[in-house]
Amino acid sequence: MRTVNIHEAKTHFSRLLESVVAGEEFIIAKAGHPVARLVPLTGVLKKPRQPGALAGSLKIADDFDAPLPESIASAFRGEQP
């Protein structure tokens, strides 16, 4: 496990993340003292999103896009009732 100082971690963060995704782990140190460990997450990003997974399970009201009542619309415009 490689140790990198904070300055190097900030400067090369994208490169470090690429290495972490590939399975490497890093210790981040401040003034030579370890303060954090950068490790890959397991099982979090493995399942890709599936479009339409909730199809048929949501009900949108028929008047969803109907104009707001004037009392609410005027409040959005900052007008006093």
GROMACS elastic network, one bead per residue, 0.5 to 0.9 nm:
[ bonds ]
;  ai    aj funct       b0    kb
    1    24     6  0.74417   500
    1    25     6  0.56932   500
    1    26     6  0.56355   500
    1    27     6  0.70158   500
    2    24     6  0.86189   500
    2    25     6  0.70601   500
    2    26     6  0.51103   500
    2    27     6  0.62160   500
    2    28     6  0.87184   500
    3    26     6  0.56933   500
    3    28     6  0.58296   500
    3    29     6  0.67492   500
    3    32     6  0.89210   500
    3    34     6  0.79666   500
    3    37     6  0.89952   500
    4     7     6  0.82015   500
    4     8     6  0.61751   500
    4     9     6  0.62652   500
    4    26     6  0.70240   500
    4    27     6  0.62230   500
    4    28     6  0.50997   500
    4    29     6  0.60803   500
    4    30     6  0.88278   500
    4    32     6  0.88646   500
    5     8     6  0.54144   500
    5     9     6  0.61866   500
    5    10     6  0.87460   500
    5    27     6  0.83281   500
    5    28     6  0.55429   500
    5    30     6  0.58769   500
    5    31     6  0.73737   500
    5    32     6  0.71160   500
    5    33     6  0.88701   500
    5    34     6  0.86903   500
    6    10     6  0.61044   500
    6    11     6  0.84961   500
    6    28     6  0.61609   500
    6    29     6  0.60606   500
    6    30     6  0.59378   500
    6    31     6  0.84947   500
    7    10     6  0.52294   500
    7    11     6  0.60979   500
    7    12     6  0.85579   500
    7    30     6  0.87860   500
    8    11     6  0.50442   500
    8    12     6  0.59308   500
    8    13     6  0.78537   500
    9    12     6  0.53443   500
    9    13     6  0.51872   500
    9    14     6  0.88706   500
    9    15     6  0.89848   500
    9    16     6  0.71967   500
    9    28     6  0.71572   500
   10    13     6  0.52417   500
   10    14     6  0.87526   500
   11    14     6  0.84314   500
   12    15     6  0.53047   500
   12    16     6  0.61540   500
   12    17     6  0.87068   500
   13    16     6  0.50217   500
   13    17     6  0.61520   500
   13    18     6  0.86851   500
   14    17     6  0.51124   500
   14    18     6  0.63328   500
   14    19     6  0.88027   500
   15    18     6  0.51492   500
   15    19     6  0.64719   500
   15    20     6  0.87510   500
   16    19     6  0.51148   500
   16    20     6  0.61948   500
   16    21     6  0.86970   500
   16    24     6  0.87414   500
   16    25     6  0.89948   500
   16    26     6  0.81583   500
   16    38     6  0.87630   500
   17    21     6  0.61037   500
   17    22     6  0.85265   500
   17    38     6  0.85196   500
   17    40     6  0.85668   500
   18    21     6  0.51722   500
   18    22     6  0.63855   500
   18    23     6  0.89216   500
   18    24     6  0.89221   500
   19    23     6  0.65305   500
   19    24     6  0.55105   500
   19    25     6  0.78633   500
   20    23     6  0.50126   500
   20    25     6  0.58657   500
   20    26     6  0.78470   500
   20    38     6  0.73431   500
   20    39     6  0.61189   500
   20    40     6  0.53523   500
   20    41     6  0.88729   500
   21    24     6  0.72295   500
   21    39     6  0.84748   500
   21    40     6  0.58494   500
   21    41     6  0.82710   500
   22    40     6  0.81272   500
   23    39     6  0.77354   500
   23    40     6  0.62030   500
   24    38     6  0.87150   500
   24    39     6  0.70975   500
   24    40     6  0.74610   500
   25    37     6  0.72336   500
   25    38     6  0.57158   500
   25    40     6  0.71277   500
   26    36     6  0.84236   500
   26    37     6  0.57002   500
   26    38     6  0.50536   500
   26    39     6  0.67148   500
   27    34     6  0.63150   500
   27    35     6  0.74908   500
   27    36     6  0.58367   500
   27    38     6  0.62212   500
   27    39     6  0.87945   500
   28    32     6  0.89248   500
   28    33     6  0.83425   500
   28    34     6  0.58171   500
   28    35     6  0.59595   500
   28    36     6  0.51549   500
   28    37     6  0.59900   500
   28    38     6  0.72774   500
   29    32     6  0.53692   500
   29    35     6  0.53452   500
   29    36     6  0.69569   500
   29    37     6  0.88975   500
   30    33     6  0.52785   500
   30    34     6  0.64236   500
   30    35     6  0.65696   500
   31    34     6  0.84526   500
   34    37     6  0.80089   500
   41    44     6  0.63352   500
   41    45     6  0.80221   500
   42    45     6  0.75936   500
   42    46     6  0.79375   500
   43    46     6  0.54414   500
   43    47     6  0.78957   500
   44    47     6  0.75778   500
   45    48     6  0.72352   500
   47    50     6  0.88163   500
   49    53     6  0.84324   500
   50    53     6  0.57523   500
   51    54     6  0.81842   500
   51    55     6  0.87625   500
   52    55     6  0.50630   500
   52    56     6  0.88458   500
   53    56     6  0.89424   500
   54    57     6  0.54981   500
   54    58     6  0.70847   500
   55    58     6  0.70531   500
   56    59     6  0.76703   500
   60    63     6  0.84077   500
   60    64     6  0.66796   500
   61    64     6  0.51953   500
   61    65     6  0.87934   500
   62    65     6  0.80194   500
   62    66     6  0.85602   500
   63    66     6  0.50573   500
   63    67     6  0.85808   500
   64    67     6  0.87830   500
   65    68     6  0.85923   500
   67    70     6  0.86009   500
   67    73     6  0.85383   500
   68    71     6  0.81235   500
   68    72     6  0.63524   500
   68    73     6  0.58168   500
   69    72     6  0.55667   500
   69    73     6  0.62166   500
   69    74     6  0.86572   500
   70    74     6  0.58628   500
   70    75     6  0.84834   500
   71    74     6  0.54831   500
   71    75     6  0.65682   500
   71    81     6  0.70398   500
   72    75     6  0.51624   500
   72    76     6  0.65683   500
   72    77     6  0.89182   500
   73    76     6  0.51901   500
   73    77     6  0.64928   500
   73    78     6  0.88573   500
   73    79     6  0.88922   500
   74    78     6  0.63138   500
   74    79     6  0.52686   500
   74    80     6  0.74180   500
   74    81     6  0.74017   500
   75    79     6  0.55721   500
   75    80     6  0.69804   500
   75    81     6  0.75653   500
   76    79     6  0.75695   500
